[in-house]
C-alpha cells in the first residue's frame, strides 16, 4: 500500500497549482457572461450585478452539493473539470448563437451561469478534500488553497480587460479557458492514475475528446463569430474587431456601409450626412471668426470632415478614447472615402485619450466644441453627459464660443434628451435645443450651448441636407417633442442612464 503523502510532496503541489487554474477559469466564465450581456443587452451595471449575484449564489449551492460526494473524490473532481471545460468553453459561442438566431438569450444566459456556478462551487471543496486525504495539515491546506484561489482570480481580472477580451475576443477566450479546465482534468488523471480503484481509461478518452473539440472551436472561432454577427446585423460583415473599449463592426448592404459599436448603430453611409451636417453647421456657421475646433468622440472623422469645409478653421483637435476606431477610419480605403481622409489632414490632431481626463489636463481654449459621444446607455458613458463634465468643458470654450452636444432622440427618448438639456443649464450654459430627421435613427436631437447664439442667415459651405430654411425648422419642436421636466444628470446617481433605458425600452417593445 502507498505510504501517506505529506503536504510538501509534488502531488500536493500539483493539486494546489490546479486551484490557481480553476480559479482563473471560473472567474473568466463569469466575466465573459457579464461582458456578453452588457454588449448585447446594454446597461453594464445591471448585467454584471445580476450575473455576479446569480453566479455566487450558484457557487454556494455547488459547495453545499459537494458534501454529497462520499467517495472517489479524485474521479468526481476530474468529471467536474471536464464538464466545466466543455460548458464554459462553449458558453460564449452558444450565447452569441442564441442572440442571433433564437429568442432565448436571457434564459440560456442564466441557465449557463447557474450550471457553471454550481460546478465551479464544487471544485474547491473537492480539492480541499483531496489534500486532506493526503494528510495535509488543515491550517496549511486552507491557507494554500485560498491563496492560489485568490491569485488566480487576480490574474484573470487583470488579463481579461487588457489582453484576453481585446486580443482574443470573448468566444476564443472561452474556448481557451475551457481547454485549461480540461488540462487540469488530464493532469489530475495522470497524478492519480496509479491510486487504488481510480478508473482512468474512460476519463482519458472523454478528456481528450473534449480537448480536441475545444481546440477546434478555438481555431474556427473567427469564422463562427463572423457567421453569428451576420445573423445579428443582417448584412455582410466587412470589418470586425474587439478593442479594450468596444466591439467595432462595419457591415455592408449594396452601397450602404454601417458602423456598429457594441451592437448599436452609429451611422449609415446613406444618411450620415444629415446627422453630421446637423451636428456641425448650425453652430459653426454662426461663428465666422472660429479658428480652433475641438471634437470629443467622433472617431469616425465624419464631424471633422464637415468642420474642414470651413477654410478659416486653422486647427482641429479630435479626442477619441479608442485608437482602434481612429486607426480604422484613418487607413480603411472604404471608410477613408466616407470621411474624405479628414483624419489625415495636416490641420487635424488626433488624440487617443479619455475625454474627461484630457480636459482636466489640458489648458487649451477652443472657439467651437463638438461633443459626439455614443448614447448614454451605461454609467461609464453617462458620466460624459453629467453636470460636472459640462462644467469642465465650459473652461475650455472661448467667451463667445459655442458647443454642440448630440443628445439622443427627443421623440423616442424625451426624458433622456431633456435631461441632457437640464444638465447643461445646471452647469451654467444657455441652451438652444434642435432636432433633425435622420432616416436610420428617426428624429434625432442636438443641443447648442454657450452664452449667446444668433442663427446664421446662410450656410457658407456645400451641404446636401442643410439650407437656411431647413435650419430654421430644426429649432421648432412640435407638441409631441415638447420639453419635459426631468432631473439633471449628476454623477452620484446618473438619472440620465435610467431615463435612456426606460425611454428606449418603450420603443423596442
Helices and strands as residue ranges (DSSP letters): H 10-41, H 44-65, G 66-68, H 73-101, H 105-133, H 138-159, I 160-168, H 170-192, H 201-233, E 236-242, E 247-253, E 256-261, E 264-268, H 272-284, E 292-297, H 302-307, E 315-319, H 323-331, H 333-339, G 342-344, E 348-351, H 355-361, E 366-372, H 379-382, G 383-385, H 387-394, E 397-406, H 414-426, E 430-438, E 442-450, H 468-474, G 479-481, H 495-508
